[in-house]
């Protein structure tokens, strides 16, 4: 059991590292968020589709059996991504990622409503600690600025992401994470397809290497690892441990985009990191 715990913990952390590249890439790629999201979904759809065919997954039958859940969760994922990338472009990597990472707090409070589980008192404490950490990471509010608008976009993105994770939790033991992401990428492609018609082909060409990385590593690999980790951890536990992801994103933004966070961000990040480590150790005993 101990080895299994560390195996899924490794999957979760590798997934978070991959997904965290979305922050710097979302800030760096000079394209409208819906177009970026459609491109990443397009790449991931074919990569995951090839993988599912190789694994001989029951693609058609699984979709027919679970189409309502899959369409709803795929729509929420699309909404989450689009609003998240607006947050990144408007407010920067640190504020964009950290506002979205209020989703563990949202998850902690919503999970008992979905699964009739009891709210663990320690999760309330962790939620407060993460909230304090995020408060220290986010600059002073000014409702007239794009940064504040980006903050609220990030919070809305967090709600969509929390709902999506909770909805698919019941299906995760029956459908492989790669197959789930394949379905959701297809739904994202369909929902955002009208956006593609507005832009000429050469819009994509210059950004192709970054869009390819975003679709392959960030999306196909990262989100599949995260979904598979939910077979072992509860959504609340995985979400709280997932809060280390902004720290990865801020570090990547520092090295590749020269975005330097203030001292308060380092303090807030430290609080989040400590919370994640405690929950990682605590969850091994659950």
Buried (B, 14 or more C-beta within 10 A) or exposed (E): EEEEBEEBBEBBBBBBBBBBBBBBBBBBBEBBBBBBBBBBBBBBBBBBBEBBEEEEBEBEEBBEBBEEBBBBBBBBBBBBBBBBBBBBBBBBBBBBBBBBBBBBBBBBBBBBEBBEEEBBEEBEEBBEBBBBBBEBBBBEEEEEBBBBBBBBBBBBBBBBBBBBBBBBBEBBEEBBBBBBBBBBBBBBBBBBEEBBEEBEEEBBEEBEEBBBBBBBBBBBBBBBBBBBBBEBBBBBBBBBBBBBBBBBBBBBBBEBBEBEBEEEBEEBBEBBBEBBEBBBEBBEEE
